[in-house]
């Protein structure tokens, strides 16, 4: 399909350039000269009857909306056998980008964004419309602090519907409800479940239901098995934990029965001062994104030691991601002293590491990148090391207010490798560690670095088995797998 060119006209709209590309449409930034209005132009690509139907549905449903948390639709065009949707341009970012760079969010930011999404759902649900695809990339956040829900292409204008479309599941697996995963009849509680997933991800930086394949994700959804968010981020306030737990109930009858109930609980989490400054707080948070995208010079940090710690073990708790609020100040005090606050983004060359900040308790971080804060600006002392390492690295940091400092840390690898033996029946399977072939079964005493790895066994080029391993440095493992067909 030919792409539109800059300065080309589609009806009354002049193309300014390609903005992005989705699975169903090409997205262009355009201008309507007669009104001097910047817009988004969605061009349907490679249309078939079903895709055209969904595109028209998005246009018709969205055109009827008039709500501050929903994107406005201006026009629907059919020109030269191509379909176009003209919609409001939101100058900002999608929630997916914010989560990728800035999660875990401060609790009040997650609550404010979740509150606006809930208000959008309250509006659409009251019109008997189920969105069915609530996910971060369908939430736009403007640089002025507006939160907008988009993409009603798979929405259903019925309060109870089944989720299959020409034999396929509609939606995004990681953000579905259990009934969506089962292809059962949907209600508005399905959208509220998805919103619960967004709150979880904003506050922890990880999804409650994740896996390497859609099948694995859907299985976890149906079983409703997930790690409590406070196990990942202990700083999540109890009221927010309760909201997430209720939204993620497997039984839809035990969830919020409508968006209004969820709105009331989110409003109770936030003081009126916070709600009244919502746009300013969200806009200020967005300003941190560009700073987080750019690696900040670490010249302000000076290494102060790398010494041995013989015979000393840190008390650690394993987690996927930890947000450390490194101050004794209360939440409201932090919020209203925000001009003194700062954040630290760490990029570490280790999948698992331990840290201390200003002598506060250390934890193992199951990510190589982590955001620390908010904390008071000024001087701080940071200490990091690999688990079971004899050496640690430390820094004196001078952190400026209202900024995110990015620090890249290279930790020396002084730990002993783990040793694994891999056997299979039948023997002769090709063994891969993290995608690299290391031999065939049986293998004995293969040295592998500690931490997380993926083990894959192949026979005649076909994957027979894939397992996730978590190896402790210096420890030996003996693994056996039966590869015979059942």
NUZAGU-214323 format. One record per residue (C-alpha): residue in one letter; z, x, y negated. Coordinates in Angstrom, 1 decimal. Each point is the difference from the previous one (the first is absolute). Layout:
<sites>
+---------+--------+--------+--------+
! residuo !      w !      u !      v !
+---------+--------+--------+--------+
!       A !      Z !      X !      Y !
...
+---------+--------+--------+--------+
</sites>
This chain:
<sites>
+---------+--------+--------+--------+
! residuo !      w !      u !      v !
+---------+--------+--------+--------+
!       X !    0.0 !    0.0 !    0.0 !
!       X !   -1.0 !    1.3 !   -3.4 !
!       X !    3.0 !    0.7 !   -2.3 !
!       X !    0.0 !   -1.2 !   -3.6 !
!       X !   -0.6 !    2.6 !   -2.7 !
!       X !    1.9 !    0.7 !   -3.2 !
!       X !   -1.3 !   -2.1 !   -2.9 !
!       X !   -1.8 !   -2.4 !    2.4 !
!       X !    0.4 !   -3.7 !   -0.8 !
!       X !    1.1 !   -2.6 !    2.5 !
!       X !   -0.3 !   -3.3 !   -1.9 !
!       X !    2.0 !    0.5 !   -3.2 !
!       X !    2.0 !    2.9 !    1.3 !
!       X !   -0.8 !    3.7 !   -0.6 !
!       X !    1.0 !    2.4 !    2.7 !
!       X !    2.3 !    2.8 !   -1.1 !
!       X !    0.2 !    1.7 !    3.3 !
!       X !    1.2 !   -0.3 !    3.6 !
!       X !    3.7 !   -0.6 !    0.3 !
!       X !    0.7 !    0.0 !    3.7 !
!       X !   -1.3 !   -1.3 !    3.3 !
!       X !    1.5 !   -2.4 !    2.5 !
!       X !   -0.9 !   -1.1 !    3.4 !
!       X !   -1.7 !   -3.1 !   -1.3 !
!       X !   -1.1 !    0.8 !   -3.5 !
!       X !   -1.0 !    2.7 !   -2.5 !
!       X !    2.3 !    0.0 !   -3.0 !
!       X !   -1.4 !    0.8 !   -3.5 !
!       X !    1.5 !    0.2 !   -3.4 !
!       X !   -2.1 !   -1.9 !   -2.5 !
!       X !    0.1 !   -1.5 !   -3.5 !
!       X !   -1.0 !   -3.4 !   -1.4 !
!       X !   -1.5 !    1.1 !   -3.3 !
!       X !    0.0 !   -3.5 !   -1.5 !
!       X !    3.8 !   -0.2 !    0.3 !
!       X !    0.7 !    3.8 !    0.0 !
!       X !    1.9 !   -0.6 !    3.2 !
!       X !    0.4 !    2.5 !    2.8 !
!       X !   -0.3 !   -1.5 !    3.5 !
!       X !   -0.2 !    0.8 !    3.6 !
!       X !   -3.2 !   -0.8 !    1.8 !
!       X !    0.2 !   -0.4 !    3.8 !
!       X !   -3.4 !    0.2 !    1.7 !
!       X !   -0.1 !   -1.2 !    3.6 !
!       X !   -1.5 !    2.6 !    2.3 !
!       X !   -2.0 !   -0.8 !    3.2 !
!       X !    0.9 !   -3.7 !   -0.1 !
!       X !    0.0 !   -2.2 !    3.1 !
!       X !    0.8 !   -3.7 !    0.1 !
!       X !    3.7 !    0.5 !    0.6 !
!       X !    0.4 !    2.7 !   -2.7 !
!       X !   -1.8 !   -2.2 !   -2.5 !
!       X !    2.3 !   -2.9 !    0.9 !
!       X !    3.0 !    2.1 !   -0.6 !
!       X !   -1.4 !    1.4 !   -3.3 !
!       X !   -0.7 !   -3.5 !   -1.3 !
!       X !    3.5 !   -1.1 !    1.1 !
!       X !    1.6 !    2.8 !   -2.0 !
!       X !   -2.0 !   -1.0 !   -3.0 !
!       X !    0.8 !   -3.7 !    0.2 !
!       X !    3.7 !    0.4 !    0.8 !
!       X !    0.7 !    2.7 !   -2.5 !
!       X !   -1.9 !   -1.8 !   -2.8 !
!       X !    2.5 !   -2.8 !    0.2 !
!       X !    3.0 !    2.2 !   -0.6 !
!       X !    1.7 !    0.4 !   -3.3 !
!       X !    3.0 !    2.2 !    0.4 !
!       X !    1.1 !    3.3 !   -1.5 !
!       X !    0.5 !    1.6 !    3.4 !
!       X !   -3.5 !   -0.9 !    1.3 !
!       X !   -3.3 !    1.6 !   -1.0 !
!       X !   -2.3 !   -2.3 !   -1.9 !
!       X !   -3.6 !   -0.8 !    1.2 !
!       X !   -2.6 !   -0.3 !   -2.8 !
!       X !   -3.3 !   -0.6 !    1.9 !
!       X !   -1.8 !   -0.2 !    3.3 !
!       X !   -3.7 !    1.2 !    0.0 !
!       X !   -2.9 !   -0.1 !    2.4 !
!       X !   -2.7 !    2.3 !   -1.4 !
!       X !   -3.0 !    1.5 !    1.9 !
!       X !    1.5 !   -1.1 !    3.3 !
!       X !    3.3 !    1.7 !   -0.7 !
!       X !    3.4 !   -1.5 !   -0.5 !
!       X !    2.4 !    1.1 !   -2.8 !
!       X !    3.5 !   -0.9 !   -0.9 !
!       X !    1.1 !    0.7 !   -3.6 !
!       X !    3.7 !    0.4 !   -0.4 !
!       X !    2.7 !    1.2 !   -2.3 !
!       X !    0.3 !    3.8 !   -0.5 !
!       X !    3.5 !    1.3 !    0.5 !
!       X !    0.5 !    3.4 !   -1.5 !
!       X !    2.4 !    1.6 !    2.4 !
!       X !    0.5 !    0.9 !    3.6 !
!       X !    0.5 !   -1.8 !    3.3 !
!       X !    3.4 !   -0.1 !    1.7 !
!       X !   -1.5 !    2.1 !    2.9 !
!       X !   -0.4 !    3.0 !   -2.4 !
!       X !    3.4 !   -0.4 !   -1.5 !
!       X !    1.7 !   -0.1 !    3.5 !
!       X !   -2.0 !    3.1 !    1.1 !
!       X !    1.1 !    2.1 !   -3.0 !
!       X !    3.3 !   -1.5 !   -1.2 !
!       X !    1.8 !   -1.7 !    2.9 !
!       X !    2.8 !   -0.5 !    0.6 !
!       X !    0.3 !   -2.1 !   -3.2 !
!       X !    3.2 !   -0.4 !   -1.9 !
!       X !    1.4 !   -3.3 !    1.3 !
!       X !   -0.4 !   -1.9 !   -3.3 !
!       X !   -3.7 !    0.9 !   -0.2 !
!       X !   -0.6 !   -1.2 !    3.6 !
!       X !    1.8 !   -3.2 !   -0.9 !
!       X !   -1.9 !   -0.6 !   -3.2 !
!       X !   -3.4 !    0.5 !    1.7 !
!       X !    1.1 !   -2.1 !    2.9 !
!       X !    1.1 !   -2.8 !   -2.4 !
!       X !   -3.4 !   -0.2 !   -1.6 !
!       X !   -1.8 !   -0.1 !    3.4 !
!       X !    2.4 !   -2.8 !    1.0 !
!       X !   -0.8 !   -1.9 !   -3.1 !
!       X !   -3.7 !    0.3 !    0.7 !
!       X !    0.6 !   -1.3 !    3.5 !
!       X !    2.1 !   -2.9 !   -1.3 !
!       X !   -2.9 !   -1.1 !   -2.1 !
!       X !   -2.6 !    0.2 !    2.7 !
!       X !    2.2 !   -1.5 !    2.7 !
!       X !    0.7 !   -3.0 !   -2.2 !
!       X !   -3.7 !   -0.5 !    0.1 !
!       X !    0.0 !    0.2 !    3.8 !
!       X !   -1.7 !    3.4 !    0.1 !
!       X !    1.1 !    2.7 !    2.4 !
!       X !   -1.2 !    3.5 !   -1.0 !
!       X !    0.1 !    1.5 !    3.5 !
!       X !   -0.6 !    3.6 !   -1.1 !
!       X !    2.9 !    1.2 !   -2.1 !
!       X !   -0.1 !    3.8 !   -0.1 !
!       X !    0.4 !    2.8 !   -2.5 !
!       X !   -3.7 !    0.3 !   -0.8 !
!       X !   -0.1 !   -3.7 !   -1.0 !
!       X !    2.7 !    0.5 !   -2.6 !
!       X !   -1.1 !    1.4 !   -3.4 !
!       X !    2.4 !    1.3 !   -2.6 !
!       X !   -1.2 !    0.6 !   -3.5 !
!       X !    1.1 !    2.8 !   -2.3 !
!       X !    1.6 !   -2.7 !   -2.2 !
!       X !    2.2 !   -1.0 !    2.9 !
!       X !   -1.8 !   -3.1 !    1.3 !
!       X !    0.0 !   -0.7 !    3.7 !
!       X !   -3.1 !   -1.9 !    1.4 !
!       X !   -0.8 !   -1.3 !    3.5 !
!       X !   -3.7 !    0.1 !    0.9 !
!       X !   -2.4 !   -0.6 !    2.9 !
!       X !    0.0 !   -3.6 !    1.3 !
!       X !   -3.0 !    0.6 !    2.2 !
!       X !    1.9 !   -0.8 !    3.2 !
!       X !    2.3 !   -2.5 !   -1.6 !
!       X !    0.3 !   -3.5 !    1.5 !
!       X !    0.4 !   -3.1 !   -2.1 !
!       X !    2.2 !   -1.7 !    2.6 !
!       X !    3.8 !    0.4 !    0.5 !
!       X !   -0.4 !    0.3 !    3.8 !
!       X !   -2.9 !    1.9 !    1.5 !
!       X !   -0.9 !    2.3 !    2.9 !
!       X !   -0.9 !    3.5 !   -0.8 !
!       X !   -3.1 !    0.7 !    2.1 !
!       X !   -3.5 !    0.3 !   -1.5 !
!       X !   -3.0 !    0.2 !    2.4 !
!       X !    2.4 !    1.4 !    2.7 !
!       X !    1.5 !    2.7 !   -2.3 !
!       X !    3.5 !    0.2 !   -1.6 !
!       X !   -0.2 !   -0.3 !   -3.7 !
!       X !    2.2 !    2.2 !   -2.2 !
!       X !    1.4 !    3.5 !    0.1 !
!       X !    2.2 !    0.7 !    3.1 !
!       X !    2.7 !    2.0 !   -1.6 !
!       X !    0.7 !   -2.8 !   -2.5 !
!       X !   -0.3 !   -3.0 !    2.4 !
!       X !    2.7 !   -2.4 !    1.1 !
!       X !    0.7 !   -0.3 !    3.7 !
!       X !   -1.7 !   -3.4 !    0.1 !
!       X !   -3.1 !    1.6 !   -1.6 !
!       X !    0.0 !    2.7 !    2.6 !
!       X !    0.2 !   -2.7 !    2.7 !
!       X !   -2.8 !   -2.1 !   -1.6 !
!       X !    2.4 !   -2.9 !   -0.4 !
!       X !    0.0 !   -2.7 !   -2.6 !
!       X !    1.0 !    1.5 !   -3.4 !
!       X !    2.2 !   -1.4 !   -2.8 !
!       X !    1.0 !    1.3 !   -3.3 !
!       X !    2.8 !    2.0 !    1.7 !
!       X !   -2.7 !    2.3 !    1.3 !
!       X !   -0.7 !    1.2 !   -3.6 !
!       X !    3.7 !    0.4 !   -0.6 !
!       X !    0.4 !    2.2 !    3.1 !
!       X !   -2.8 !    2.2 !   -1.4 !
!       X !    1.8 !    0.2 !   -3.3 !
!       X !    3.1 !    1.1 !    1.9 !
!       X !   -2.1 !    2.9 !    1.5 !
!       X !   -1.1 !    1.0 !   -3.6 !
!       X !    3.7 !    0.1 !   -1.1 !
!       X !    0.9 !    2.1 !    3.0 !
!       X !   -2.8 !    2.4 !   -0.6 !
!       X !    0.7 !    0.3 !   -3.8 !
!       X !    3.6 !    0.9 !    0.7 !
!       X !   -0.5 !    2.3 !    3.0 !
!       X !   -3.5 !    1.5 !   -0.4 !
!       X !   -0.8 !   -1.1 !    3.6 !
!       X !   -1.2 !   -3.2 !    1.7 !
!       X !    2.5 !   -1.9 !    2.3 !
!       X !   -2.8 !   -0.5 !    2.6 !
!       X !   -2.2 !    3.0 !    0.5 !
!       X !   -1.9 !    1.6 !    2.8 !
!       X !   -3.0 !    2.2 !    0.8 !
!       X !   -2.2 !   -3.1 !    1.0 !
!       X !   -0.2 !   -3.6 !   -1.1 !
!       X !    1.1 !   -1.0 !    3.5 !
!       X !    3.2 !    2.0 !   -0.4 !
!       X !    0.7 !   -1.5 !   -3.4 !
!       X !   -0.6 !   -3.5 !    1.2 !
!       X !    2.3 !    0.5 !    3.0 !
!       X !    2.8 !    1.1 !   -2.3 !
!       X !   -0.6 !   -2.9 !   -2.3 !
!       X !    0.2 !   -2.5 !    2.8 !
!       X !    3.2 !    1.6 !    1.3 !
!       X !    1.3 !    0.2 !   -3.6 !
!       X !    1.4 !    3.4 !    0.6 !
!       X !    0.6 !    2.1 !   -3.1 !
!       X !    2.5 !    2.6 !   -1.4 !
!       X !    2.4 !   -1.6 !   -2.5 !
!       X !   -1.1 !    1.2 !   -3.4 !
!       X !    3.5 !    1.4 !   -0.9 !
!       X !   -0.4 !    2.4 !    2.9 !
!       X !   -2.9 !    1.6 !   -1.8 !
!       X !    1.3 !   -0.4 !   -3.6 !
!       X !    3.8 !   -0.5 !   -0.1 !
!       X !   -0.2 !   -0.7 !   -3.8 !
!       X !   -1.6 !   -3.4 !    0.4 !
!       X !    2.5 !   -2.6 !   -1.4 !
!       X !    1.5 !   -2.4 !    2.5 !
!       X !   -1.6 !   -3.1 !   -1.7 !
!       X !   -3.5 !    1.6 !    0.4 !
!       X !    0.8 !    0.7 !    3.6 !
!       X !    0.8 !   -3.6 !    0.6 !
!       X !   -3.2 !   -1.2 !   -1.7 !
!       X !   -2.1 !    2.3 !    2.2 !
!       X !    1.8 !   -1.0 !    3.2 !
!       X !   -0.4 !   -3.7 !   -0.8 !
!       X !   -3.7 !    0.4 !   -0.9 !
!       X !   -0.7 !    1.9 !    3.2 !
!       X !    1.6 !   -2.4 !    2.5 !
!       X !   -2.2 !   -0.5 !    3.0 !
!       X !    0.7 !   -3.8 !    0.0 !
!       X !   -1.7 !   -1.4 !   -3.0 !
!       X !    2.6 !   -2.8 !   -0.2 !
!       X !    2.6 !    2.7 !   -0.8 !
!       X !   -2.0 !    1.6 !   -2.8 !
!       X !   -0.2 !   -1.2 !   -3.6 !
!       X !   -1.5 !   -3.5 !    0.3 !
!       X !   -1.8 !    0.4 !   -3.3 !
!       X !   -0.7 !    2.6 !   -2.7 !
!       X !    2.4 !   -1.7 !   -2.4 !
!       X !    3.0 !    0.9 !    2.3 !
!       X !   -1.1 !    3.7 !    0.1 !
!       X !   -0.5 !    0.0 !   -3.8 !
!       X !    3.6 !   -1.2 !   -0.5 !
!       X !    1.4 !    2.8 !    2.2 !
!       X !   -2.1 !    2.7 !   -1.7 !
!       X !    1.1 !   -1.3 !   -3.4 !
!       X !    3.6 !    0.2 !    1.0 !
!       X !   -0.5 !    3.7 !    0.9 !
!       X !   -1.2 !    0.8 !   -3.5 !
!       X !    2.1 !   -0.4 !   -3.2 !
!       X !   -1.6 !   -2.0 !   -2.8 !
!       X !   -0.3 !    3.2 !   -2.0 !
!       X !   -2.2 !    1.5 !    2.7 !
!       X !   -2.1 !   -3.1 !    0.4 !
!       X !   -0.5 !   -0.2 !   -3.8 !
!       X !   -1.3 !    3.6 !    0.0 !
!       X !   -2.2 !   -0.5 !    3.0 !
!       X !   -3.4 !    1.0 !   -1.5 !
!       X !    1.5 !    3.0 !   -1.7 !
!       X !    1.8 !    1.2 !    3.1 !
!       X !   -3.1 !   -0.4 !    2.2 !
!       X !   -2.3 !    1.6 !   -2.6 !
!       X !    2.4 !    3.0 !   -0.3 !
!       X !    0.0 !    0.3 !    3.8 !
!       X !   -3.8 !    0.1 !    0.0 !
!       X !    0.0 !    2.8 !   -2.5 !
!       X !    1.6 !    2.2 !    2.7 !
!       X !   -3.1 !   -0.4 !    2.2 !
!       X !   -2.3 !    2.4 !   -1.9 !
!       X !    2.8 !    2.5 !   -0.1 !
!       X !    0.6 !   -0.3 !    3.7 !
!       X !   -3.8 !    0.5 !    0.6 !
!       X !    0.1 !    3.3 !   -1.8 !
!       X !    1.8 !    2.9 !    1.5 !
!       X !    2.6 !    1.1 !   -2.5 !
!       X !    0.5 !    3.7 !   -0.6 !
!       X !    3.1 !    1.2 !    1.7 !
!       X !    0.6 !    2.9 !   -2.4 !
!       X !    3.2 !   -1.7 !   -1.1 !
!       X !    1.4 !    0.5 !    3.5 !
!       X !    1.5 !    3.4 !    1.0 !
!       X !    0.9 !    0.8 !    3.6 !
!       X !    3.6 !    0.9 !    0.1 !
!       X !    0.6 !    0.9 !    3.6 !
!       X !   -1.2 !    0.3 !    3.5 !
!       X !    3.0 !    0.9 !    2.1 !
!       X !    1.1 !   -0.2 !    3.6 !
!       X !    2.4 !   -2.8 !    1.1 !
!       X !    1.2 !    1.2 !    3.4 !
!       X !    1.9 !   -2.5 !    2.0 !
!       X !   -0.2 !   -2.8 !   -2.5 !
!       X !   -1.6 !   -3.3 !    0.8 !
!       X !   -0.6 !   -2.7 !   -2.6 !
!       X !    0.9 !   -3.6 !    0.7 !
!       X !   -3.3 !   -1.9 !   -0.1 !
!       X !   -1.4 !   -3.4 !    0.7 !
!       X !   -3.7 !   -0.4 !    1.0 !
!       X !   -2.1 !   -2.4 !   -2.0 !
!       X !   -3.6 !   -0.5 !   -0.9 !
!       X !    0.6 !    0.2 !   -3.7 !
!       X !    3.1 !    0.2 !   -2.2 !
!       X !    0.3 !   -0.9 !   -3.7 !
!       X !    3.0 !    1.8 !   -1.3 !
!       X !    1.6 !   -1.5 !   -3.1 !
!       X !    1.7 !    3.1 !   -1.2 !
!       X !    2.5 !   -1.4 !   -2.4 !
!       X !    3.3 !   -1.9 !    0.0 !
!       X !   -1.2 !   -2.3 !   -2.8 !
!       X !   -0.4 !   -3.7 !    0.9 !
!       X !   -3.4 !   -1.6 !    0.2 !
!       X !    0.2 !   -1.8 !   -3.4 !
!       X !    1.2 !    3.2 !   -1.7 !
!       X !   -2.9 !    1.9 !    1.4 !
!       X !   -2.4 !   -2.6 !   -1.2 !
!       X !    1.2 !    0.0 !   -3.6 !
!       X !    0.2 !    3.8 !   -0.1 !
!       X !   -3.5 !    0.3 !    1.4 !
!       X !   -1.0 !    2.3 !   -2.9 !
!       X !    2.3 !    2.6 !    1.7 !
!       X !   -1.5 !   -0.5 !    3.5 !
!       X !   -2.3 !    2.2 !    1.9 !
!       X !   -1.7 !    0.2 !    3.4 !
!       X !   -0.8 !    2.9 !    2.4 !
!       X !   -3.0 !   -0.1 !    2.4 !
!       X !    0.3 !    2.5 !    2.8 !
!       X !   -2.9 !    1.2 !    2.1 !
!       X !    1.3 !    2.1 !    2.9 !
!       X !   -1.9 !    1.9 !    2.6 !
!       X !    2.1 !   -1.5 !    2.8 !
!       X !   -0.2 !   -3.4 !    1.7 !
!       X !    3.8 !    0.0 !    0.2 !
!       X !    2.4 !    1.7 !   -2.3 !
!       X !    3.6 !   -0.2 !   -1.3 !
!       X !    1.0 !    0.0 !   -3.7 !
!       X !    2.9 !    0.1 !   -2.2 !
!       X !   -0.1 !   -1.0 !   -3.7 !
!       X !    2.9 !    1.0 !   -2.1 !
!       X !    2.1 !    0.4 !    3.2 !
!       X !   -0.4 !   -3.6 !    1.0 !
!       X !   -0.4 !   -0.9 !    3.7 !
!       X !   -3.1 !    1.3 !    1.7 !
!       X !   -2.4 !   -2.1 !    2.2 !
!       X !   -3.0 !    0.7 !    2.1 !
!       X !   -3.1 !   -1.3 !   -1.7 !
!       X !   -2.7 !   -1.1 !    2.4 !
!       X !   -2.8 !    0.5 !   -2.6 !
!       X !   -1.4 !    3.1 !   -1.6 !
!       X !   -0.1 !   -1.7 !   -3.3 !
!       X !    3.0 !   -1.9 !   -1.6 !
!       X !    1.0 !   -1.3 !   -3.4 !
!       X !    3.5 !    0.6 !   -1.2 !
!       X !    1.5 !   -2.2 !   -2.7 !
!       X !    0.7 !   -1.4 !   -2.3 !
!       X !    2.5 !    2.6 !   -1.1 !
!       X !    1.3 !    1.3 !   -3.3 !
!       X !   -2.3 !    2.5 !   -1.7 !
!       X !    1.3 !    3.6 !   -0.5 !
!       X !    1.0 !    2.7 !    2.3 !
!       X !    0.2 !   -0.5 !    3.8 !
!       X !    0.4 !    2.2 !    3.1 !
!       X !   -2.3 !   -0.6 !    3.0 !
!       X !    0.4 !    1.5 !    3.4 !
!       X !   -2.5 !   -0.5 !    3.0 !
!       X !   -0.4 !    1.3 !    3.5 !
!       X !   -1.6 !   -0.8 !    3.3 !
!       X !    2.2 !   -1.5 !    2.7 !
!       X !    1.7 !    2.7 !    2.0 !
!       X !   -1.4 !    2.7 !   -2.3 !
!       X !    2.1 !    3.1 !   -0.9 !
!       X !   -1.3 !    0.0 !   -3.5 !
!       X !    0.0 !   -2.4 !   -2.9 !
!       X !   -1.9 !    0.0 !   -3.4 !
!       X !    1.6 !   -1.0 !   -3.2 !
!       X !   -1.0 !   -0.8 !   -3.6 !
!       X !    1.6 !   -0.5 !   -3.4 !
!       X !   -2.0 !   -2.8 !   -1.6 !
!       X !   -0.1 !   -1.1 !   -3.6 !
!       X !   -1.4 !   -3.5 !    0.2 !
!       X !   -1.3 !   -1.7 !   -3.2 !
!       X !    0.7 !   -3.7 !   -0.8 !
!       X !   -2.5 !   -2.8 !    0.6 !
!       X !   -2.1 !    2.2 !    2.2 !
!       X !   -0.8 !    0.7 !    3.6 !
!       X !    0.1 !    3.7 !    0.9 !
!       X !   -2.0 !    1.1 !    3.1 !
!       X !    1.3 !    2.9 !    2.0 !
!       X !   -1.8 !    1.6 !    2.9 !
!       X !    2.3 !    1.8 !    2.4 !
!       X !   -1.1 !    2.5 !    2.7 !
!       X !    2.8 !    0.3 !    2.6 !
!       X !   -0.1 !    3.0 !    2.3 !
!       X !   -0.5 !   -0.9 !    3.6 !
!       X !    2.9 !    1.9 !    1.7 !
!       X !    0.7 !   -2.5 !    2.8 !
!       X !   -0.8 !    0.5 !    3.7 !
!       X !   -2.8 !   -2.1 !    1.3 !
!       X !    0.6 !   -2.7 !    2.6 !
!       X !   -1.4 !    0.5 !    3.5 !
!       X !   -1.7 !   -2.8 !    1.8 !
!       X !   -1.4 !   -0.3 !    3.5 !
!       X !   -2.7 !   -2.7 !    0.7 !
!       X !   -0.9 !   -1.2 !    3.4 !
!       X !   -2.2 !   -2.9 !    1.1 !
!       X !   -1.2 !   -1.8 !    3.1 !
!       X !   -2.8 !    0.7 !    0.6 !
!       X !    0.2 !    3.5 !   -1.4 !
!       X !   -2.8 !    1.6 !   -2.1 !
!       X !    0.4 !   -2.2 !   -3.1 !
!       X !   -0.9 !    1.6 !   -3.4 !
!       X !    3.1 !    0.3 !   -2.2 !
!       X !   -0.2 !   -0.4 !   -3.7 !
!       X !    2.8 !    0.6 !   -2.5 !
!       X !   -0.7 !   -1.6 !   -3.4 !
!       X !   -3.7 !   -0.1 !    0.8 !
!       X !   -0.2 !    3.7 !    1.2 !
!       X !   -0.8 !    0.7 !    3.6 !
!       X !    2.7 !    2.3 !    1.5 !
!       X !   -1.0 !    0.0 !    3.7 !
!       X !    0.0 !   -2.2 !    3.1 !
!       X !    2.8 !   -1.4 !    2.2 !
!       X !    2.1 !    1.4 !    1.4 !
!       X !    1.3 !    1.9 !   -3.1 !
!       X !    3.3 !    1.8 !    0.0 !
!       X !    2.1 !    1.4 !   -2.9 !
!       X !   -2.5 !   -0.8 !   -2.7 !
!       X !    1.5 !    1.1 !   -3.4 !
!       X !   -0.2 !   -2.8 !   -2.6 !
!       X !    1.7 !   -0.1 !   -3.4 !
!       X !    2.8 !   -2.4 !   -0.4 !
!       X !   -0.5 !   -3.4 !   -1.6 !
!       X !   -2.4 !   -2.8 !    0.5 !
!       X !   -3.2 !    0.5 !    2.0 !
!       X !   -2.6 !   -2.2 !    1.8 !
!       X !   -0.8 !    0.8 !    3.6 !
!       X !   -3.3 !   -1.2 !    1.4 !
!       X !   -1.3 !    0.3 !    3.6 !
!       X !   -3.7 !   -0.4 !    0.8 !
!       X !   -2.0 !   -0.1 !    3.2 !
!       X !   -3.7 !    0.5 !   -0.2 !
!       X !    0.1 !   -0.4 !   -3.7 !
!       X !    1.8 !   -3.4 !    0.1 !
!       X !    3.5 !   -0.4 !   -1.5 !
!       X !    2.3 !   -1.0 !    2.9 !
!       X !    3.3 !    0.3 !   -1.9 !
!       X !    1.4 !    0.5 !   -3.5 !
!       X !    3.7 !    0.6 !   -0.8 !
!       X !    2.0 !    0.8 !   -3.1 !
!       X !    2.4 !    2.9 !    0.5 !
!       X !    3.1 !    1.0 !   -2.0 !
!       X !    0.9 !    3.6 !    1.0 !
!       X !    3.2 !    1.8 !   -0.8 !
!       X !   -0.6 !    3.8 !   -0.7 !
!       X !    1.2 !    2.2 !    2.8 !
!       X !    0.2 !   -2.8 !    2.6 !
!       X !   -2.0 !   -0.3 !    3.2 !
!       X !   -1.8 !   -3.2 !    1.2 !
!       X !   -1.6 !   -0.9 !    3.3 !
!       X !   -2.5 !   -2.9 !   -0.2 !
!       X !   -1.8 !   -1.7 !    2.9 !
!       X !   -2.6 !   -2.8 !   -0.3 !
!       X !   -1.7 !   -2.1 !    2.6 !
!       X !   -3.6 !   -0.4 !   -1.1 !
!       X !   -1.2 !   -2.1 !    3.0 !
!       X !   -1.5 !   -3.3 !   -0.8 !
!       X !    2.4 !   -2.9 !    0.7 !
+---------+--------+--------+--------+
</sites>
